[in-house]
Amino acid sequence: MSNACAFAIQALDAFDAPRIAAHLLRLAPEDRSARFAAGLVTDTTICRYVGSMRFGHDALFGLVDANAQVVGLAHGCVFEVQGRSRIEAAFSVDDGLRGLGLGTRLMRALDAFASVRDMAAVVGLCASRNLAMRRIFERAGMQLTRADDEVHAMRCLQPLTGHGPVLSGRSGKLACRG
């Protein structure tokens, strides 16, 4: 078994697209399905996904081994709600490296990215069967709610402006100001 400390987390850019694609293409069909919360995820779908990444806008962190191979990926898609940025977290780790806390390390990288940019929240979405992703969200202190076969995760970040989380409307669900 590999040592979790033997892997570096690096910010990735457009030049890393081939390494990102290689990692995602190595995922087994069931892992692709879990990662993308979809049914069949083809090679073509993965290549389109990598081609659509917003390098320089979204957060992209690679878990890199000693050979500079991307063996794990965190993609934080940045979006706006009521004028405040949020980040949606998605992860994948090569099959033989799971269970070492590497997904948690990638989540921390996304948290740091979001915090220094004064984002309102970190959110996530996964299939309810994706227990590994649910554990990462739980360890990150995110509130989980289930909607049909999906699990929605959310954690409001402490904004630099002093606003905090509030209960929203009639639903009583946690929401973030701004």
C-alpha positions in Angstrom: 0.0 0.0 0.0 1.2 3.5 -0.8 1.9 6.2 1.7 -0.6 9.1 1.5 2.3 11.6 2.1 4.1 10.4 -1.0 1.6 12.4 -3.1 1.7 16.1 -3.8 -1.3 18.3 -4.4 -0.7 20.7 -7.3 -2.8 23.4 -8.9 -3.5 22.3 -12.5 -3.9 24.4 -15.6 -4.7 23.9 -19.3 -1.3 22.4 -19.9 -2.3 19.6 -17.6 -5.4 18.6 -19.5 -3.8 15.5 -21.0 -2.8 14.3 -17.5 -6.3 15.0 -16.2 -7.8 13.1 -19.1 -5.5 10.2 -18.6 -6.5 9.9 -14.9 -10.2 10.1 -15.7 -9.9 7.6 -18.5 -8.3 5.1 -16.2 -11.4 5.0 -14.0 -13.4 1.8 -14.2 -17.0 2.2 -15.6 -18.6 2.1 -12.1 -16.1 4.7 -10.8 -16.8 7.0 -13.7 -20.5 6.6 -13.0 -20.0 7.5 -9.3 -17.7 10.4 -10.1 -20.1 12.0 -12.6 -23.3 10.9 -10.9 -24.4 9.5 -14.2 -25.0 6.2 -15.9 -22.6 5.2 -18.6 -19.7 7.7 -19.0 -17.8 7.1 -22.2 -14.3 8.1 -23.2 -15.8 10.7 -25.5 -17.8 12.2 -22.6 -14.6 12.4 -20.5 -12.7 14.1 -23.3 -15.5 16.6 -23.7 -15.6 17.2 -20.0 -11.8 17.9 -19.8 -12.1 20.1 -22.9 -14.8 22.2 -21.2 -12.9 22.8 -18.0 -12.6 26.5 -17.1 -8.9 26.7 -16.3 -8.0 29.9 -14.5 -11.6 30.2 -13.2 -12.5 26.9 -11.5 -10.3 25.2 -8.9 -8.4 22.3 -10.3 -6.1 20.3 -8.1 -4.2 17.2 -8.9 -2.9 14.5 -6.6 0.4 13.8 -8.3 2.7 10.8 -7.8 6.5 10.7 -8.0 6.3 10.2 -11.8 4.2 13.4 -12.2 1.2 11.3 -13.0 -2.2 12.7 -11.9 -3.7 10.0 -9.7 -6.4 12.0 -8.1 -8.4 15.1 -9.1 -10.4 17.7 -7.4 -12.5 20.0 -9.6 -14.2 22.9 -7.9 -16.7 24.5 -10.3 -17.1 28.1 -9.3 -20.6 29.7 -9.7 -22.5 32.6 -8.4 -25.7 32.8 -6.3 -27.0 36.3 -5.3 -23.7 37.9 -6.2 -21.5 35.6 -4.1 -19.4 32.8 -5.4 -19.8 29.2 -4.4 -17.8 26.2 -5.3 -19.1 22.7 -6.2 -16.7 20.0 -5.3 -16.1 16.8 -7.3 -13.3 14.2 -6.8 -11.8 11.1 -8.2 -8.8 9.0 -7.0 -7.3 6.1 -8.8 -8.7 2.8 -7.6 -5.6 1.4 -5.9 -5.1 4.6 -3.8 -8.5 4.9 -2.2 -9.0 4.7 1.6 -5.8 6.6 2.4 -7.4 10.0 3.1 -6.4 11.4 -0.3 -9.9 12.6 -1.1 -10.0 14.4 2.2 -6.7 16.1 1.3 -8.2 17.2 -2.1 -11.3 18.5 -0.2 -9.0 20.6 2.0 -7.4 22.1 -1.1 -10.8 23.2 -2.4 -11.7 24.6 1.0 -8.6 26.7 1.1 -9.2 27.9 -2.5 -12.8 28.9 -1.5 -11.8 30.6 1.8 -9.1 32.8 0.4 -11.6 34.0 -2.3 -14.3 34.8 0.2 -16.8 32.4 -1.3 -20.1 31.9 0.4 -20.2 28.1 0.4 -18.8 24.8 -0.6 -21.4 22.5 -2.1 -21.4 19.0 -3.5 -23.6 16.5 -5.2 -23.3 12.7 -5.4 -25.4 9.6 -6.0 -26.6 8.2 -2.7 -24.7 5.0 -3.4 -21.4 6.9 -3.5 -20.4 6.2 0.1 -16.8 7.5 -0.3 -18.0 10.9 -1.5 -20.5 11.1 1.3 -17.8 10.4 3.8 -15.6 13.1 2.4 -18.4 15.6 2.6 -19.3 14.5 6.2 -15.6 14.8 7.3 -15.6 18.3 5.8 -18.4 19.3 8.0 -21.0 19.6 5.3 -24.7 19.3 5.9 -26.1 16.4 3.9 -29.6 16.2 2.6 -31.1 13.4 0.4 -33.3 14.1 -2.6 -34.4 10.9 -4.4 -31.2 9.1 -5.3 -28.9 12.1 -4.8 -27.1 13.5 -1.8 -26.7 17.3 -1.7 -23.9 18.6 0.6 -23.4 22.2 1.7 -21.2 24.1 4.1 -21.4 27.8 4.5 -18.0 29.5 4.8 -17.3 32.2 7.3 -17.5 35.2 5.1 -15.0 38.0 5.5 -17.9 40.4 5.7 -19.3 39.0 8.9 -22.5 37.5 7.5 -23.1 33.9 8.5 -25.5 31.0 7.7 -29.2 31.5 8.1 -32.2 29.2 8.0 -34.0 29.8 4.8 -37.7 30.3 4.4 -40.3 27.6 5.3 -38.0 24.7 4.5 -35.7 25.3 7.5 -32.8 24.2 5.3 -29.4 25.7 5.8 -28.6 28.5 3.3 -25.9 31.0 3.1 -26.3 34.8 3.1 -25.1 36.5 0.0 
